Amino acid sequence: MSNVKVLPLLEPDDAVPCCPPLTAVALSEDDSVRMAAMFKALGDPVRLRLFSRVASHEGGEACVCDIQDVGVSQPTVSHHLKKLREAGLLTSERRGTWVYYRVEPSVLAMMADLLGAAR
């Protein structure tokens, strides 16, 4: 039995912003903790490369076997992908012996809204 948690994906239009844009109002403590975890996960160059490989992969989904060549060992790749999942940036699904990753579109929409320019 797999311990991989599969989350339902939301379309970007269905995303509910977690917080108002930074230019509109100051973040609450809870919102700042949540958003800091996401940005921290993307703050590592290997994680950012893995995230980019998943995001740019055909169909918006990538098998770990297709993205693991980022210059670190396979256990290190797994560690970084786990951090991206824990931050809510990726979802995963085990299919046979491989795990497939997908970018969580609702989270990207949320981050984009948060960083959106003042209107």
N, C-alpha and C positions, 0 to 999 in steps of 0.2 A: 504494500500500500504506500502510495506516495504522500509525502508531507508538503508537496507544492500546493500553494493556495492559488486558485484561479479566480480572478475577480471579473465581474461583468464589465464590459467596456461601454463607455458612453461616447456618443458622437460629440464633437466639439460644440455643436449648437445646443446640446443638452447640458453642458457644463454649468454648474452653479458656482459662481465665484466664492472663494472662501472669505475674501476680504476685499475692501474697496481699494482702488489704486492708491499707491503710495503718495501720489500728488493730491489726493482728495482728503485724506484723513490719516492720522497716525495709526499704525498697526496696534492691535491689542497684544497683550503678552502671549496669549494662546496662539494667535495668528502668526506672530513673529517666530515662535518656537517651531510651528509647523512649516513655515516657509524656509526658515534657516536650515532645517533638516534636508529639504529638497536641494537648496543651493549648495549645501555642504557636500551632498552626494555628487553633485556635478562639478565640484571644485577640484577633483582629482583628475589628472590628464588621462589616465587609463579608463576611468569610469566615463569620462566625457567621450572618449573614442568609442567605447562599447555602446554607449547610448546613441551616438551618431550612427553607428553601424546598424543598429536595430531600426532607428527612425528612418534611415535612408534605404533600407532593404526593400526589395520589390514586394509589394503586398502589405507592407507595414509590419511584417512579422519575420523573425529570423531564428533559425536553429542555432544553438550554441556552436554547433560544428562549423557554421559558416562565418562566425564572427570572432572566434577565439584567438586568431593570430594577431595579437596586439603587442607582442614582445615580452609577455610575461608567461609564467607557467599556467597550466590548466587549473590547478587549485586556486591560484591567485585570480584568474578570470572568474571562477565560481564565486569567490569572496566578493569581488567587485560587483558582480551581477546581483548577488544577495543584497548588498548595500543599496543598489538602485531599486530593487523590489521593496525593501523595507522603507525607503523614502517615498514609496508610492509612485515612482516614475515609470516602472515597468510592471507588467503582469507576466505570468509564465504559465505554461501548460506542458506537462510531461506527455510525450507520445512515444511509446515504446522505450527505447534507451536514451532518446534525446529530449532535451527541454527546449521549447520554443518560447521566444520572448516577443512582446508587443509593447510599444510605447502606450502609456495611458493617456489618451487624447484629452480627457477632461482635466487632467492635471496640467497639461501644457497650456490649455486654454486659460486655466486659472492663473498660471504664472504670467502669461502674456497680459492678462487683464490687470494683474497686480502691478506690472511694470509699465503699463500703458501710459502714454503721454497725457498730460492734462488737456482737457478739451476746451 
